[in-house]
């Protein structure tokens, strides 16, 4: 069922809308002052890239889990 979950457009859309967006906001809050002062290092670039990816991944797994649970419940009720 997990494979099917990761094939659902709604799962990916939710991860993009919620996880990626939240990760971008988190990166802006955590590293924004460094970027504004033009003091970015390789470490800051890495953290700025990692934040949206982490948020996206967390929400992707959560959305897939929700899809799997709903599908399981629907199958049990049939």
C-alpha positions in Angstrom: 0.0 0.0 0.0 2.9 2.3 0.6 3.9 2.1 -3.0 0.4 3.1 -4.0 0.5 6.0 -1.6 3.6 7.4 -3.1 2.0 7.2 -6.5 -0.9 9.5 -5.4 -0.7 13.1 -6.7 -2.5 14.3 -3.6 0.3 13.0 -1.3 3.0 14.8 -3.3 0.9 18.0 -3.5 0.4 18.1 0.2 4.1 17.6 0.8 5.0 20.3 -1.6 2.4 22.8 -0.2 3.0 22.2 3.5 6.4 20.7 3.9 8.4 22.5 1.3 6.8 25.8 2.1 7.3 25.4 5.8 10.9 24.4 5.2 11.5 27.5 3.1 10.1 29.7 5.9 12.2 27.9 8.4 15.3 28.4 6.3 14.5 32.1 6.0 14.0 32.5 9.7 17.2 30.5 10.6 19.6 31.7 7.9 17.9 34.8 6.6 20.1 37.3 8.6 23.3 35.6 7.3 22.1 35.9 3.7 21.1 39.6 4.3 24.5 40.4 5.5 26.1 38.5 2.6 28.0 36.3 5.0 26.9 32.9 3.6 29.3 30.0 3.9 29.1 26.6 2.4 27.6 25.4 5.7 24.8 28.1 5.5 24.1 27.1 1.9 23.8 23.5 2.9 21.4 24.3 5.8 19.3 26.6 3.5 18.9 23.7 1.0 18.4 21.1 3.7 15.6 22.8 5.6 13.0 22.7 2.7 14.0 19.1 1.9 13.6 17.9 5.5 10.2 19.6 5.7 9.1 18.1 2.4 10.3 14.6 3.4 8.5 14.7 6.7 5.2 15.8 5.3 5.6 13.4 2.4 5.9 10.4 4.7 3.0 11.8 6.9 0.8 12.3 3.9 1.5 8.8 2.6 0.9 7.3 6.1 -2.5 9.1 6.2 -3.4 7.7 2.7 -2.4 4.2 3.8 -4.5 4.4 6.9 -7.5 5.7 5.1 -7.2 3.1 2.4 -6.9 0.3 5.0 -10.0 1.6 6.9 -12.0 1.7 3.6 -10.9 -1.9 2.8 -11.9 -3.1 6.2 -15.4 -1.5 5.9 -16.0 -3.2 2.5 
